[in-house]
Amino acid sequence: MKTVFILNPKAGKGRQKEKTEEILLKIIAEKELDAQVYVTAYPGDATRFVREHCKTYGAARFIACGGDGTLSEVLNGAVGFSGAEVGVMPLGSGNDFCRNFPCDTAFGDVYLQAVSEAVACDAIRYTTTVNGEAVTGYCANMFNIGFDCKVADTTNHLKDKTVFGGSFAYFLSILMNLIQKKVTFLTVTADGLCEHSGATLLTSVANGKYCGGGIMSNPMASLRDGRINFNIIRNISRLRFVSLLFSYMKGTHMSKKGIEKYILSKHCKTLTVTPENGIMRLCIDGEIVTAGETTFEIVPNAIQFVLPGVKNQSTLIGVCR
């Protein structure tokens, strides 16, 4: 199967583009791989390229060289094409999808990306409206609404405009947004049952466990259980939020006594989030849009995901921080 390395030149503030492209081309030549490199030209170009490649030349292995946003674009281009495989070389700032796999996964090994086996993983299909137009797409890792989305917005700004990155940028963004502490008014319906209606600090709709560069916000999530894991943090006080913050970042918050009074965490197959005023900011694998009512549906085994160098592919446990 042909391998296409899809390089996002903006990933990691654009500092790795030339070096990464040089390494890719060198190893492709040295190992005589049936592979090529494609450098994206604009946001959404990876989706367009993958889709057109599959239509014209047939399915291939597409390795997203970038962050979670680049992976999401590649996934949206490959989904629906039989035999298409997706992988990632994590060059972004967060790289949260990769954290769901064993720490010894050789995501940075070009040769292994081309020759290793792939494993089936779930994805989440979403349907919403953006700028008045109906949109359907797929998410590999996680959606964030409310406080988490505001934090993601601030985190992206910090990464672009300052020297801060990774978990520290995310933590600093939390503190900055905590000062304002704006709530979002949502109705959340899971598998036909209303789980919450009213003021909400944040909502996460997850396939994977991690967000924000290693924050284990959804420790109960799994990439292969055929279910969505969603968290709803109610409108709690700043003091209560701070008391839960470090356990939330480490993924131990759900073991705290009485946590159910503040955080609702459940599994479902389908989920609908309706904003009271008709619109909300929605973070999709790190990319933020203004959306209306949104429906989420788990799609089991939607991704054939490349696991370079992993011997026991049945071990899909998020242990990398």
C-alpha positions, 0 to 999 in steps of 0.5 A: 500500500502506498504511504502519503506523508501529509505535512502541515507546514504550520504545525508546531509554530511552523518551526519543523517544516523544512527539517521534517520534509528533508527527513521524510524524503531522505528515509523514503529514498534510503528505504525505497518506500512506496511513499510521497510527501504532500505539504498542505497549502491551507486549512482543510487542504488535507481533507481535500487531498486525501479525498481526491487521492482516494477517488483517483488512485484508490485507498492509501495510508495517510500519515498526518504530520502535524497536530490533532487538527491535521489528524482530524483533517486527514480522517475526514478525507479518508473516512468512507473509503474502504482500505484507507488507513490513517496515522500521525507523526505528532508535530503539533503542540498538544498531540492528545490523540497519541496519548491514548496509546502505549508510550513506546509507540514509535510515532516519530519513526518514518519507516515504521509508519510506512510498514507497521500494521493498523488497528481499528478505532472509533470516531465521533460523527457530528452534525451541526450548523456553521454560519447557517449551513449544515455541516457533518464531519468526524472527530478523532479525539474530543469536542469541548464546549464552554469553559474548555473551549474558551481555554482552548481558544486562549491556549491557541493564542498563547502558543501563537503569540508567546513562548508558552506551550503544551500543558503549561499554556493550557494551565495558564489559560485555565487561570486566565479564564477562571477570573472571568468564569463565564457559563454557557446555558445548554441542554444535553440529551444522551440516548434520548434522555435529558441529562442536563439543562441550564448553566454549565461551566463546561462540557466535553464529548470524548472518544479519547481521554486527553485534551489541552496537551496532556490533561486527562479530562475524560479518564473513562473514555476509550477509543475502542468501546463503541461509546462516547464519554461525556463530562458536564461540569455544573456551574460550580464556584471558583474555589470549588473549581480550583480544589478540583483542578489538579485532580482534573488535570491528572485524571483522578477527579472521578475518584473523589468523594462526592464528585457527582455533585459537581461533575456528571460523567457518562457513556452513550451512543448519541448525544445532542447539545442545544445552546439556549441562545441558538449558538455556541463555540465548539472546539473540534480536535482543537479547532474552534467554530461557532455552531448551533445545535449539534448531534454526536454519534459514535461510529465504531471502527471508523478509523484504521489507525497505524500503530508504528512499532507496537507489538501488542496492539490490543493494549490501547491504554492512555498512559502517556503524559 
